[in-house]
Amino acid sequence: MSLSPAFLDELRQRTLLSALVGRTVKLQRAGREFRACCPFHNEKSPSFYVNDEKGFYHCFGCGAHGDAIRWLTDQRGLGFMDAVRELAQAAGLEVPAPDPREARRAEQARGLHELMADAARWFADQLEGAGGGAARDYVARRGISPSTRTAFGIGYAPDNRQGLRRALAGYGDALLIEAGLLIAVEGKEPYDRFRDRLMIPIRDPRGRVIAFGGRIIGQGEPKYLNSPDTPLFDKGRTLFNLDRAAAAARREGRMIVVEGYLDVIALAQAGIGAAVAPLGTALTEQQLERLWRHVDQPLLCFDGDGAGQKAAYRAATRALPHLQPGRSLAFLTLPPGQDPDDLVRAGGAAAFEQLAAKPEPLVDRLWRHEVEAAPLTTPEQRAGLRKRLALLAAEIGDGDVRAQYQAEFRQRFEASYLARPPRGGGSFSGGFGSRPAPFRADGRGGRAAGGQAALPGSFPR
């Protein structure tokens, strides 16, 4: 029987994992988590943790990891459907009746997964074969070791329009097209999408190949080419290397977001395993949600050039509606013109760790961007800054977090621009640092009857 992902997600959300695990394991509160001696192996000191917010348990001793369903299958020995039925009954949910369409989709997905795994093996074989010399030279120039390229399954797509199509002909053109491996043109033979490119498999959180990223070996455009969206792959929801980085994030207590998959690979080779990357698009709300499932404050480390910093700011503003108490972003700013690959190749992991030791909080990044966005020498320009900051704070969905940002922006603005003597000496009327009276609705100075009214672009009190 096949169950929809939406139903399983609802089931997990309605299950308090600590209560489920606590039926058979004595849990102790440890901050925002619970801990205990692991029920899957013998140990004297607790290394088993349960996190209700993220909905998973993990043992740092033996590596046992899973959600509520996995707990019942692994710890209680129930079958998958028996576990689902038990949880559904406790949660007041009705297990959906078998859906023939869902079963067909599941069967189709199995065929696509097998196809993508075979494609990954074929690309890897081409890299090691006689025609992969130029690609191997490129990998060596990038400083990628043989063990790293094996770990990431890096391969090569030959400069041949029919190579993969012929090698995987048994799957049929229709499935190869659906997987994004062939391009179909009306009236012509389908042909390989990826040619003369270094091939990097993109995996889902379970480690299954669902797409590919291709970096051109010689000259040509586009330099990077990803698989199109398919039944397996949604680039707006997928993060490269999340399957490997999730375990590293639990060890390191952090997750780092970089711009490209070669940056991820370079960091992993340097021993920094908790790195992921979006796939040719700006960081999306869905990707942010995936990050927050693993850590409360992902570290965004985009390239030090103008484009990289613009991408970082876009991610900052996109996160605002989704901030919650204790859930935010922080930023690592690279030297101008450098990316994480450049940094670790020149200075190793120590250079990156030195940078990561002083992350910039989200509020600082927003403030700095707006202060540097335009001159602030006139009252009108400073009023523009205040309005921009107020509009940013208004984007925050959570009321408590929004109020904190409004207060923080107001405090910084008043300290920086209302307490400053005007050019040429002297002080503001009413004393240094006094707050100017707001304008009346009729345009005259002074306080309006009935007290101070909120101004457009002002920070609520």
Protein Blocks (a to p, Z undefined) as FASTA:
>chain_A
ZZdfklmmmmmmmpcfklmmmmmpccddehjaccdddfkbccfbdcbdcdfknopacdfk
nopacdfklmmmmmnopafklmmmmmmmmnopacddddfklmmmmmmmmmmmmmmmmmmm
mmmmmmmmmklmmmmmmmmmnopafklmmmnopacdddbfklmmmmmmmnojklmmmnop
accdehiacddfbghiacdddddfkopafbdcdddfbecddfbdcddddfkbcfklpcgh
klmmmmmmmmnopacddfbfklmmmmmmnopabbccdehiacdfklmmmmmmmpmbdcdd
ddfbfklmmmmmmmmmmmmmmgcehiacddddddehiafklmmmmnommlmmmmmmmccd
fklmmmmmmmmmpcckbfklmmmmmmmmmmmmmmpmblklmmmmmmmmmmmmmmmmmmpc
cehiajdehiehiacddddfkopacjdehiacddehiacZZ
